[in-house]
Amino acid sequence: MKRTLFLFIFLITFLSICSAQQYVDLARIEYNHGLPQSFNDTTGTGNFSELKLDLLAPIVVNDYFAIVTGALLERTDVSLFPGKEASLYGNMLKLGANIKHNEKWSGTYLILPKFSSDLKKIRQRDIQIGALAFIKYRVILNFNYRFGIYVNSDLYAPMFVPFAGIYLLKNNWEIKAALPINAEINRQFGAHLKIGARFDGINKSYNLNDCTNQYFEKMNNELGILARLMFGNFHFQFFGGHSLGRSFRTYAYGDRFDLAISAIKNNN
């Protein structure tokens, strides 16, 4: 499909708990829908929609240590090519710890195994193993630097994504950034409304058991405007924007790179 696509996103956040950035999402439901777009090289149009359920269940041991458990369940419905629709699943477990090292430094460390395929069968190539190290350095209350690395055994290459950013909350303005993965800036109006802009960078791969020795790669950068309505522990978010450099492609299973660092892929 073409590399640009308009997106609508509806998100519900519920069962939130307070933190230095006002809340931590314990459960989120998210639905994305893309307007039908024409394919690059053939006639006809393709569709795209995505449903996510993101769960987090921290177990607080003491003021300095918490066990982190959770799951991310995703379903993506997409047109692989004219006349061929597919439902792809990314079902991930989260297991790790949140550690407060001292008054300035804290970190979240996760192991992220997942099934990533059409689930027509369950095979070894459906399984991907990821990990995340997310470090925060608190400068003052409501301001910290954040950096870390995400790794995953994607089908196109071993993926490494170093990231860096900040968190700042001041005078009803909030900035959350961990680039190149995501970034958001918003302003709060009254007790129940935030308006802002958000960026998300996405690159994922799925094994296609329904096809002969192929996998699917989803890559896009989503940029748009958001409005978040907040009612106690329930948050409702509406997002509309434009996808930059979107690419939905299928490849032969052995067609891969030696290494991928963020969006840069390399063969030795």
HELIX and SHEET records of a PDB file:
HELIX    1   1 GLN A  124  ASP A  126  5                                   3    
SHEET    1   A16 ILE A 264  ASN A 266  0                                        
SHEET    2   A16 LEU A 259  ILE A 261 -1                                        
SHEET    3   A16 PRO A 158  LYS A 170  1                                        
SHEET    4   A16 PHE A 143  SER A 153 -1                                        
SHEET    5   A16 ILE A 127  ILE A 140 -1                                        
SHEET    6   A16 TRP A 105  SER A 117 -1                                        
SHEET    7   A16 LYS A  84  LYS A 100 -1                                        
SHEET    8   A16 PHE A  65  PHE A  81 -1                                        
SHEET    9   A16 THR A  45  ASN A  62 -1                                        
SHEET   10   A16 ALA A  27  SER A  38 -1                                        
SHEET   11   A16 LEU A   5  PHE A  14 -1                                        
SHEET   12   A16 PHE A 234  ALA A 252 -1                                        
SHEET   13   A16 GLN A 214  PHE A 231 -1                                        
SHEET   14   A16 LEU A 193  LEU A 208 -1                                        
SHEET   15   A16 ASN A 182  PHE A 189 -1                                        
SHEET   16   A16 TRP A 173  ALA A 178 -1                                        
END                                                                             
